[in-house]
Every structure is written in structure tokens, then in C-alpha cells.
Amino acid sequence: MADTTYDVVIIGGGPGGYNAAIRAGQLGLRVACVDKGIDGGGTLGGTCLNVGCMPSKALLHASELYELATRDFAGIGIDVAPKLNLKQMQAQKAESVGQLTKGIEFLFKKNKVDRYQGAGKIAGPGKVEVTGADGAVASLAAKDIVIATGSLPSGLPGVEVDNRRILDSTGALSLPEVPGHLVVIGAGIIGLELGSVWRRLGAKVTVVEFLDRITPGMDAEVAKAFQRALAKQGMDFKLGAKVTGAKASKKGVSLTCEPVAGGAAETIEADYVLLAIGRRPYTDGLGLESVGITPDKRGFIETDHWKTSAPGVWAIGDVTHGPMLAHKAEEEAVACIETIAGKAGHVNYGIIPSVVYTYPEVAWVGKTEEELKAEGRAYKAGRFPFTANSRARINHETDGFVKVLADAATDEVLGAHLIGPSVSEMIGEYCVAMEFRAASEDVARTCHPHPTRSEALRQAAMGVEGWTMQA
């Protein structure tokens, strides 16, 4: 039987893969997307929609409302006695995720994307084999193949994930009970978000981190303020600690750790342990050797403008170097497909924002102060606290601040670092400003609505030149 022939075959149906497929369809290319779904489940959307960004945000939102009702409502004149219904909270999460994955199926039909459910494997130049759940194999031919298979949770020697007592990020989304004590290994974004969910619902949460700080890559001043805020909420931190083992039983986990700098080991008893030390690219079993591609020691595929070393084979998203973020994969998806179609695909890697969806939220884009100092680049900084923002004050949301970094000579905005209420929604303003190479004065002299939290963005920009007016 002859191969089914396409202009582009995309392996992977996560944010990188499905956006690449949609863009290819929009540009008139004949396109197929091969995806087996999480654990072979068949739903599109990859880790992000099924067991990552979306379900975690559903639980973060629900748990924040629960904590507000139990802790803050009385102070603003609302007397309630909330009762946690964890089963319903999990059910609404699953319903929301289901609606999103069905949305991708609709977009595939709208843009004439052929979807193949199964495990995709490159079988030579221009060839992709798809093995379905029933073992049947379909053969596809394509001028161009795009690898967009994403990533998996990283492991740790001595800590064996069983998703009963020792969890990865997927397991931590679906616990049947609120832990009495949850230990999180890793003080990165995933661990702190999921730790926040269960702390809000009543768990004691201890975070064990190898480094002497939380959230590596975040501006140091912001990271310190962030840790203080989380500690004030009741989250415990053991920094500079190395986990050496974890032994699970039917009722809990005994975790052993020791100081990185040396010292006595200790054992921590927990109901559950969440291993959240990062993610690794999913490049095993893709048949890369059939086209001469060799991933590096960490499993990443080297690319040059999304081109791999093999003609006609491209790679985007978490399988390539750079931040493992859904929106980075989406940007690369569009740029890669537009390049394949003969257009000028482009990604500005210096303006990819990062967000932590805890409370307070943290969001940043561009350079940190530490990076600018290391480069020897002269800069000015403007800061504005949310304690001085009228909307934040009225809403009792005064934790945090906005910091803007600008070139000392040209005033071009080089970075923006936000910690506070709703900053995930506000960081986009500085992304746009930086994309147009705006000066801090451009933001400082742009009218912002009053009273809004967004005024803090303007006031911080004013602070670059020392004329902050409201603090």
C-alpha cells in the first residue's frame, strides 16, 4: 500500500505540535499531526492541557477561592462556613480540561488537519510510521517532519515515583485526599504551584531544595520577596539540602536528606512526596537514528532556526534548548511552519515571559539585575510597591512590587520583574514594550486607567528616572 503523502507531518499534539498543525493548515499545506495522547489516552493537547498548565491552574484557582473564603471573607463582611468537596474540585478540573482538548479537535477540522492517534516514529528521510493502540501501523510520507514531542518529569536517584505515595507532577494533580504533610522536592515553579494548592486546602508543606535559593532564573530580589511571602503563608523551606532517598509505605514516605555543605542527615516523615526537580526532553523511541540525528547527553535536539542536522526534519518546543514553556513552543511552532512555507519565521527569545501562578503571582521578562551586572551593562532601576497602589490596597492585595530595568544611556527597557496580584496578566504590557524597544519613559508617559493594578507598571517606569509620584 502506498504511503499517505503530506507536505508536513508533525509528531506531537501539545502546544507546539497542535499550533504548528493549525498554522500549516492556515497556510494551505497538507498536514498531519501524530499524537498518542498522554499515557496513550488519545486526547490532544499534550502535557500542558492534560496534566500540566491547565489542570494545575484549575486547582490553583479553586484552592485560592477556598482559602479566601476560609481566611479573608469575614474581614470584608462576608460570613460563610466553606466546606471542601475535593471530589467536585477534581471533577470541575477534569471537565475544563476536556472542553479544551475537544476545542483542539474542532480547530483541526476547521483547518483541515489530519489527526493520527498513535506513537509516531521517523522511519527514514521523509517517512513517519504511526503505531496505533491496536498495533496497526500506518505509513506517512512528507517533505518536512516536525518533532514536537515535549518533555517528561525528571527523575532522581533514590526516589522512585509510584504515583501512590511518591508523586510526579501528574500524580500530584489527582490526589484522593488532602495530605497531612506533603514534602516537595524542588523549589521551582511546578513544585511551588502544586505545593501551594495543597497548602491552601489544609496540608502542611515542606519544600526541600538543593540550591540555597528558590526559583533559579528569577531575579534574586524578587525570589527573596517571593520566599518570604510563601513562608508567611505557612510553607516551610529546607534550602541547600540534598535528598538521598525516599522509602514509601502504605501510609506514607520516609525521606532522607542532608546539607549540601556537609553535616548530619535527617529523616522527614510525610504522607506524600512530590518530586518536581524539572523536566527532560521526550526524544526516546522517535527513530532519530534513522535520519542521523543524535540528541545531546541531556536528550535535547540541536537546531539552527528549528532545523535539525537532518534535511527536512525540524524540532520545536521542549525537545530543544531554552525555557520549557508552552508559549515558547507556540512561538516556535508558528515560526517553524512559516519558514517551511517560505516565509520569514522569527522568535525573539529575549522576550519570552515566565510566570508563577501562586499567590502572590510572579512574572518576569528580559534581563535580571544579576544578568546585567554580569554583562557589565549600565542600567537604572525603577521600583513601585503594591502597598502604594490604590486598587491593590482597596482589594487587600498589597504583597509585592514592580521593578523595571532600563539601559542607563538609551533608557530602553531591558527587563521587568513583577510580584503581586494578577501580574500574570500585566507582564504582557512589558513584552509589547520590549518588542518595540520602548524606553521606560514611553511607559511612564502612557495613560493607564485608574484605579487599576496596572498603574504600578507606570509608576515603576517613572521610578527609572526618579519621578515616581505615588510612593
Buried (B, 14 or more C-beta within 10 A) or exposed (E): EEBBEBBBBBBBBBBBBBBBBBBBBBBEBBBBBBBBBBEEEBBBBBBBBBBBBBBBBBBBBBBBBBBBBBEEBEEEEEEEEEEBEBEEBBEBBBEBBEEBBEBBBEBBEEBBBBBBBBBBBBBEBBBBBBBBEEEEEBEBBBBBBBBBBBBBBBEBEEBEBEEEBBBBBBBBBBBEEBBEBBBBBBBBBBBBBBBBBBBBBBBBBBBBBBBEBBBEEBBBBBBEBBBEBBEEBEBBBBBBBBBBBBBBEEEBBBBBBBBBEEEEEEEBEBBBBBBBBBBBBBBEEBBBEBBEBEBEEEBBBBBEEBBBBBEBBBBBBBBBBBEBBBBBBBBBBBBBBBBBBEEEBEBEEEBBBBBBBBBBBBBBBBBBBEBBEEEEBEBBBBBBBBBBBBBBEEBEBBBBBBBBBBBEEEBBBBBBBBBBBBBBEBBEBBBEBBEEEBBBBBBBEEEBEEBBBBBBBBBBBBBBBEEBEEB
